[in-house]
Amino acid sequence: MPWRTNLPYLINQPVGVSLTNGQGVSGVLCSVEHGTVYLLEYLYQTQYATKQYPFNQIQNITPFPGCQSGRLY
């Protein structure tokens, strides 16, 4: 799984995570320990939660792209 090689560079960065069940989640990658990814996710207003995802539930992890300057539509 090539996404595993990039994990050290993505710590404390916003990422998108594709899960094997077809769902996707996003948040800040907090840590990776013992085959588990810990992701800080936004819940509501000022509430956040750190959730964990085992490697076998992850299809891919990608960093968020940079914002484009200019007009938004």
N, C-alpha and C positions, 0 to 999 in steps of 0.2 A: 504494500500500500504506500504509494509515493507521498501521500499527505503527511505521513508520520515523520518523514525526514525534515519537514519544514516547521514542525512544532516548536522547537527551541526559539526560532526567530519570531514566532507569533505570540509568545507570552506577553501579556499586558496590552495586546492589540485587539481591535474589534474584528471579529471573524463571523463568517456564516458557516453553519454546519449542516451538511446533508446527511440525514439518517437513513438507514437501510429500509425503514418502513415507509419511505416516501415523504416524510415530514422534513421540515427545515427549521432550524432555530438560529438565533444570532445573539451575540453578546461579546463580552470581553473575555478572552482566554486567560484564566487565572493561573492554572498550573496543570501539569501532566504528571501523574504518579501511578505506578503499578498498573499500567494498562487502562487508566481512566483519565478522561479529560474533565476538568472543572471549569465551568463557564458561568460568568456572572451575567444574569439575564434581568432585563427590566420587566417588572410586573405591572405596577400601576402607581401613578403620581410619584411619590418619593420612595417606593418600595422596590427593592432588588432582592434577588435570591441567587445563591450559588448552586447550580445544579451539576450533577455528574453524569457522564455518558461513557460507558465502557467502549473500548476500541471496536468490539464486534458489532456495535450498534451504529457505527459511523461509516458512511460511504466516502465522504470527502470533507475537508476543511479548507476554506479559502479566506484570504484577508479581504477586508472591505476595500473597494477601490477608492481612490482619491476623489474629492469633489471637483467638478468642472466649474470653472469660472464662466460668467456670462449669464444670459437669461435662462430662467427656468420656466417651463411650460406645464 
